[in-house]
């Protein structure tokens, strides 16, 4: 039985990684999804997967923006 908030065996429903297990989708793509997705439930799915990977998604987004500014 799937645990609540365990999306490792959920497939990406759209985009470049459509049909790929969420656990196999690259971190950068998940961060992009968190940053650009408006649907709260879907965004939470990406945040949960990043947390499972022990990635602080909030800090990672800040780091991405800082890197984009500095080149």
C-alpha positions in Angstrom: 0.0 0.0 0.0 1.3 3.5 -0.9 2.1 5.7 2.0 0.5 9.1 2.2 2.8 11.7 0.5 5.0 9.1 -1.1 5.2 9.9 -4.7 8.2 7.8 -5.6 6.0 5.4 -7.6 4.1 8.1 -9.4 4.8 8.8 -13.0 5.3 12.4 -14.3 2.0 13.1 -16.1 3.3 15.7 -18.7 6.3 17.5 -20.2 9.7 16.4 -21.0 9.7 13.6 -18.5 6.2 12.3 -19.1 5.9 8.7 -18.0 9.1 8.7 -16.0 8.9 7.8 -12.3 8.9 10.9 -10.2 11.9 9.5 -8.2 13.9 9.5 -11.5 13.0 13.0 -12.7 16.1 15.4 -12.3 16.2 17.8 -9.4 16.4 20.8 -11.7 13.2 19.9 -13.5 11.4 19.4 -10.2 12.6 22.8 -9.0 11.4 24.3 -12.2 8.0 22.7 -11.6 7.8 24.0 -8.1 8.6 27.5 -9.3 6.2 27.5 -12.2 3.2 25.3 -11.3 0.1 27.1 -10.1 -1.9 24.1 -8.9 -1.2 23.7 -5.2 -1.7 19.9 -5.0 0.7 19.3 -7.9 3.3 21.7 -6.5 3.1 19.9 -3.2 3.8 16.6 -4.9 7.1 18.1 -6.3 8.0 19.6 -3.0 7.4 16.3 -1.3 9.7 14.5 -3.7 12.4 17.0 -3.3 12.1 16.7 0.5 12.3 12.9 0.2 15.7 13.5 -1.6 16.7 15.7 1.4 16.7 18.8 -0.8 15.7 22.0 0.8 13.6 23.2 -2.2 13.2 26.8 -0.8 17.0 27.3 -0.6 17.5 25.5 -3.9 15.2 28.1 -5.6 17.1 31.0 -4.0 20.4 29.5 -5.1 19.0 29.1 -8.7 17.9 32.7 -8.8 21.3 33.9 -7.5 23.2 31.8 -10.0 21.0 33.2 -12.9 21.8 36.7 -11.8 25.5 36.2 -11.6 25.8 34.0 -14.6 
